[in-house]
Amino acid sequence: MQPSPSGSPDHTPDPGFLTELRVPVRWLVLVCVSVLFSLLLQLVHLPGSLLLGPMVAAIVVATNGARLSVHRIPYIAAHSLLGCVIARSLDAGILKTFAADWPIFLAIVLAVIGASSVMGYLMARGGTLPGTTAIWGTSAGAASAMMLMAEAHGGDVRLVAFMQYLRVVCVASAASLVAALAFHASGGPAPEIVWFPPVDAIELAKTLAVSFAASAVGARLKIPAGTMLLPLIATAALHAAGWITIDLPPWLLAIGYATLGWKIGLSFTRRILRHAAHALPQILASIVVLIAFCGGLAALLTHQFGIDPLTAYLATSPGGLDSVAIIAASTPVDLSFVMALQTARLFLVLLLGGPISKFVARRIEG
C-alpha cells in the first residue's frame, strides 16, 4: 500500500460509470483504452509510450470507478523483464568507453545526482511532496526503474510516476529542439517497431528462467527493489560471460510495460490527481532548473575537454535514456560517449538513490 501525499493510506476507489460493469468488461475497456493511448503516443514519438499509454489509461478507468487491480505475480514478472532491459544496455563498447574516461563520467554523474537530490530536498522541505517521493521523483534515471525504486523505499509511486514522465517529455522535447535548432541536426523519427521478429526460443527461455528465478529470490528475501535488481545483476553477468543472449521481443516487453503501467495507474485516485496538479508549478520549475544545470555541465565538457557540443549536451541530458539514445543514434555525435554517460548515471542512481532518500527523509523529520 502506498502512502498518500498527506502520509495516510489513500486507496479508496472513486465511484464512476464503470463501477456497474462486470469485471471482465472493465478489463476489456482498460486493454482497449491502453492500446489506443499507446498508439497515439507512438504517433508523436513520445518515449516510454508502451508504459505511459497503459498507465494513463489505467488512471482514466481507475478514476471512473473501474476498481481493478494487478496481481502480485505478473507485477513481479514485469519487474524482472525491466531488469533484463537495463542489463541489455551494458555492452562491451559502453564499458570500454567508460573505462577510458571514468573520472569525467563519475564527476558529471555525481554532479547531476547531487543537483537532483538538492531539488528533491527543497521540494520536500517546502512541503510540496513527502521526502522520499520528492527524491525519487527528481532523480535523473530511467523513469520506470525510478518508480520501482520509489515503491521499494516508501515513496508514493503515483506522484513519482507523474514527475518522472513529465520530466521525460520535457527533456526529450528540449533535446530534440537543441539538436535541430542550435546544431542544425535532424533527429528523424524513431525506428519502426517490429513486433514479432525472429527470436531464438532457447535463448529467450534461458533469459526468462534466470530473470524470473532471480526475481523470485528478491521477493522471497524482501530486498528493496530486489525483483528488478537481482534479475538485472544475474542476466548482466551471464550475458557478459556469454552464457545467455538477452533478446526480448517487443511484444513481450509491451506486456511487461503494460503490467507496470496498470499497477501504478490503477492506484490513482482523484485526490492524488488534484495533489499532482497543485504541485505542478514546483515540479516544472525543478525540471527546468535540472535541464539548465545539465546544459551548464555540457558547456563545461566542451570548454575543458574539447568534446563536441551536441555530444556533450545529449550525454548530460537528464533522461530518459531511451529518448536520448534515439536522438543520438540519428545525429552526428559520439554515440558511445553519450550512452556510456547515460548508463553510468542510471546505475549510480540505482546504487545511491536509496541511501540519499533515507538521508533526506531523516533530515526532514528531524
C-alpha positions in Angstrom: 0.0 0.0 0.0 1.4 3.4 -1.0 1.1 6.4 1.3 -0.9 9.4 0.1 0.7 12.8 -0.1 -0.5 13.5 3.4 1.1 10.4 4.7 -2.0 8.3 5.2 -3.2 5.5 3.0 -5.3 6.6 0.1 -6.7 3.7 -1.9 -10.4 4.4 -1.5 -11.8 3.6 -5.0 -13.5 6.5 -6.8 -17.1 5.9 -7.9 -18.0 6.2 -11.6 -19.8 4.9 -14.6 -17.5 1.8 -14.9 -18.5 0.5 -11.4 -21.7 -1.1 -12.7 -19.9 -3.1 -15.4 -18.8 -6.7 -15.0 -15.2 -7.2 -14.1 -14.2 -8.8 -17.5 -15.8 -5.9 -19.3 -13.8 -3.4 -17.2 -10.6 -5.3 -18.1 -11.6 -5.2 -21.8 -12.2 -1.4 -21.6 -8.8 -1.0 -19.9 -7.0 -3.0 -22.6 -8.7 -1.2 -25.5 -8.0 2.3 -24.0 -4.4 1.2 -23.3 -3.8 0.2 -26.9 -5.4 3.4 -28.1 -3.3 5.7 -25.9 -0.1 3.8 -26.7 -0.7 4.1 -30.4 -1.4 7.8 -30.1 1.8 8.4 -28.1 3.8 6.4 -30.6 2.5 8.5 -33.4 4.1 11.6 -31.8 7.2 9.5 -31.0 6.8 10.1 -27.2 9.4 8.0 -25.3 8.1 5.3 -23.0 4.8 5.1 -24.8 4.4 1.4 -24.1 4.4 2.1 -20.4 2.9 5.6 -20.3 -0.1 4.7 -22.5 -1.3 1.9 -20.3 -0.6 4.0 -17.2 -2.7 6.9 -18.4 -5.4 4.5 -19.5 -5.4 2.9 -16.0 -5.7 6.4 -14.4 -8.7 7.2 -16.5 -10.5 4.0 -15.7 -9.5 4.0 -12.0 -10.9 7.5 -11.5 -14.1 6.4 -13.2 -15.0 3.5 -11.0 -13.2 0.6 -12.6 -11.9 -0.9 -9.2 -9.4 -3.2 -10.8 -6.0 -4.4 -9.5 -3.0 -6.2 -10.9 -2.0 -9.5 -9.2 1.4 -9.6 -7.5 2.9 -12.4 -9.7 2.6 -10.7 -13.1 3.8 -7.5 -11.5 6.9 -9.2 -10.2 7.4 -10.8 -13.6 7.3 -7.4 -15.2 9.9 -6.2 -12.7 12.2 -9.0 -13.9 11.7 -8.0 -17.6 12.7 -4.4 -16.7 15.9 -5.7 -15.1 16.7 -7.6 -18.3 16.1 -4.4 -20.4 18.6 -2.5 -18.3 21.1 -5.3 -18.3 20.9 -5.4 -22.1 22.3 -1.9 -22.3 25.6 -2.9 -20.8 27.5 -3.9 -23.9 31.3 -4.0 -24.3 31.5 -0.7 -26.2 29.9 1.2 -23.4 32.1 -0.4 -20.7 35.2 0.3 -22.7 34.3 4.0 -23.2 33.5 4.4 -19.5 36.8 2.8 -18.5 38.8 5.2 -20.8 37.3 8.3 -19.3 35.9 7.2 -15.9 36.9 10.3 -13.9 35.0 12.6 -16.2 31.9 10.3 -16.2 32.0 9.9 -12.4 32.3 13.7 -11.8 29.5 14.6 -14.2 27.2 11.8 -12.9 27.7 12.8 -9.3 27.1 16.4 -10.1 23.7 15.6 -11.7 22.7 13.3 -8.8 23.7 16.0 -6.4 21.7 18.7 -8.2 18.6 16.5 -8.5 18.9 15.5 -4.8 19.1 19.1 -3.7 16.0 19.9 -5.7 14.2 17.0 -4.2 15.2 18.1 -0.7 14.0 21.6 -1.3 10.6 20.4 -2.6 10.3 18.1 0.5 11.4 20.9 2.8 8.9 23.2 1.3 6.1 20.7 1.9 5.3 20.2 -1.8 5.9 16.5 -1.6 7.0 13.9 1.0 10.8 13.4 1.3 11.3 10.0 -0.4 8.7 10.8 -3.0 10.5 14.1 -3.9 13.9 12.5 -4.1 12.8 9.7 -6.4 10.6 12.0 -8.5 13.5 14.3 -9.2 16.1 11.5 -9.7 17.5 11.6 -13.2 17.4 7.9 -14.1 15.2 5.6 -16.2 11.6 6.6 -15.3 10.3 3.0 -15.0 13.2 2.0 -12.8 12.8 5.1 -10.6 9.1 4.2 -9.9 10.1 0.7 -8.8 12.8 2.0 -6.5 10.5 4.6 -5.1 7.9 1.9 -4.3 10.6 -0.2 -2.6 11.8 2.8 -0.4 8.4 4.1 0.8 7.7 6.8 -1.8 4.3 7.4 -3.4 4.8 5.7 -6.7 1.9 7.6 -8.3 3.4 11.0 -7.7 6.9 9.7 -8.7 5.4 8.4 -12.0 3.8 11.8 -12.6 7.1 13.7 -12.0 9.3 11.2 -13.9 7.2 11.1 -17.1 6.7 14.9 -17.1 10.5 15.2 -17.0 10.9 12.7 -19.8 8.5 14.7 -22.0 10.3 18.0 -21.2 13.8 16.6 -21.6 13.1 14.7 -24.8 11.4 17.8 -26.3 14.3 20.1 -25.2 17.0 17.7 -26.6 15.2 17.4 -29.9 14.9 21.2 -30.2 18.5 21.8 -29.3 19.7 19.2 -31.8 17.5 20.7 -34.6 17.8 24.4 -33.9 21.1 25.0 -32.2 23.2 22.4 -34.0 21.1 22.0 -37.2 20.9 18.2 -36.8 17.8 16.4 -37.9 16.9 13.7 -35.4 14.3 12.0 -37.6 11.6 9.7 -36.4 12.1 6.8 -34.1 12.7 3.4 -35.9 9.6 1.4 -36.6 8.9 -1.3 -34.1 9.0 -4.9 -35.5 6.6 -6.5 -33.1 7.2 -10.2 -34.0 10.8 -10.5 -35.1 12.6 -13.9 -35.3 13.6 -15.0 -31.8 15.9 -17.7 -30.6 13.4 -19.6 -28.4 16.1 -21.4 -26.4 18.0 -18.1 -25.5 14.7 -16.4 -24.7 13.7 -19.3 -22.4 17.1 -19.2 -20.7 16.9 -15.4 -20.1 13.3 -15.6 -18.7 14.2 -18.6 -16.5 17.2 -16.7 -15.0 15.3 -13.4 -14.6 12.2 -15.0 -13.1 14.2 -17.1 -10.7 16.3 -14.1 -9.6 13.1 -12.0 -9.2 11.6 -14.8 -7.0 14.7 -14.7 -4.8 14.5 -11.0 -4.5 10.8 -11.2 -3.5 11.5 -14.0 -1.0 14.3 -12.2 0.7 12.4 -8.9 0.7 15.4 -7.0 -0.8 14.3 -3.4 -1.7 13.6 -3.4 -5.5 15.2 -6.9 -5.5 12.6 -8.2 -8.0 14.2 -5.8 -10.5 17.8 -5.5 -9.3 18.6 -9.2 -8.9 17.4 -10.1 -12.4 19.5 -7.1 -13.7 22.6 -8.4 -11.9 22.1 -12.0 -12.8 21.3 -11.5 -16.5 24.0 -8.9 -17.0 26.7 -11.2 -15.5 25.6 -14.2 -17.6 25.3 -12.1 -20.7 28.8 -10.7 -20.2 30.1 -14.2 -19.7 28.5 -15.4 -23.0 26.2 -17.9 -21.3 22.9 -16.2 -22.3 21.9 -13.7 -25.0 19.4 -11.1 -23.9 17.0 -10.8 -26.8 13.5 -9.8 -25.7 10.8 -9.4 -28.4 8.8 -6.1 -28.4 5.5 -7.9 -27.9 6.8 -9.4 -24.6 8.2 -6.0 -23.4 4.8 -4.4 -24.3 3.0 -6.9 -22.0 5.6 -6.2 -19.2 5.4 -2.4 -19.6 1.6 -2.5 -19.7 1.5 -4.5 -16.4 3.7 -1.9 -14.7 1.6 0.9 -16.1 -1.6 -0.7 -15.0 -0.3 -1.4 -11.5 0.6 2.2 -11.0 -2.3 3.8 -12.8 -5.0 1.7 -11.1 -3.9 3.0 -7.7 -4.5 6.7 -8.7 -7.5 8.5 -7.2 -9.0 11.9 -7.9 -7.4 13.2 -4.7 -3.9 12.2 -6.0 -4.6 13.9 -9.3 -5.6 17.1 -7.5 -2.4 17.0 -5.4 -0.3 16.5 -8.6 -2.0 19.4 -10.3 -1.4 21.6 -7.2 2.4 20.7 -7.2 2.8 21.1 -11.0 4.4 24.6 -10.9 7.1 23.5 -8.5 7.7 20.2 -10.4 8.0 22.1 -13.7 10.4 24.6 -12.1 12.6 21.7 -10.8 12.7 20.2 -14.3 13.7 23.4 -16.0 16.5 24.0 -13.4 17.8 20.5 -13.9 17.9 20.8 -17.7 19.7 24.2 -17.4 22.2 22.7 -14.9 23.0 19.8 -17.2 23.4 22.2 -20.1 26.0 24.0 -18.0 27.8 20.7 -17.4 27.7 20.1 -21.2 29.3 23.6 -21.8 32.0 22.7 -19.2 32.8 19.4 -21.0 33.1 21.3 -24.3 35.3 24.0 -22.9 37.6 21.9 -20.7 37.8 18.7 -22.7 37.1 19.7 -26.2 34.1 17.4 -26.5 31.7 18.1 -29.4 28.9 20.4 -28.0 26.0 18.3 -29.2 27.6 15.1 -27.9 28.2 16.8 -24.5 24.6 18.1 -24.4 23.0 14.7 -25.1 25.4 12.9 -22.8 24.5 15.1 -19.8 20.8 15.4 -20.7 18.8 14.2 -17.6 17.0 11.3 -19.3 15.2 9.4 -20.4 17.9 7.0 -21.6 15.8 5.6 -24.5 14.8 9.0 -25.9 18.3 10.3 -25.7 19.5 7.1 -27.5 17.1 7.6 -30.3 18.1 11.3 -30.8 21.8 10.4 -30.5 21.6 7.5 -33.0 20.2 9.7 -35.7 22.5 12.7 -35.2 26.3 13.2 -35.9 27.5 12.6 -32.3 29.8 10.2 -30.4 27.1 7.6 -29.6 29.4 5.5 -27.3 30.2 8.6 -25.2 26.6 9.6 -24.9 25.3 6.1 -23.9 28.2 5.5 -21.5 27.5 8.6 -19.5 23.7 8.0 -19.6 24.1 4.4 -18.5 26.6 5.3 -15.8 24.2 7.8 -14.3 21.4 5.2 -14.3 23.4 2.7 -12.4 24.7 5.2 -9.9 21.2 6.5 -9.2 20.1 2.9 -8.6 23.1 2.5 -6.2 22.9 5.8 -4.4 19.2 6.6 -4.6 18.1 4.6 -1.6 20.7 6.0 0.9 20.0 9.5 -0.4 16.2 9.2 0.0 16.6 7.8 3.6 19.1 10.7 4.5 16.7 13.3 3.2 13.7 11.7 4.9 15.6 11.8 8.2 16.7 15.4 7.7 13.1 16.5 7.0 11.7 14.5 10.0 14.5 15.9 12.2 
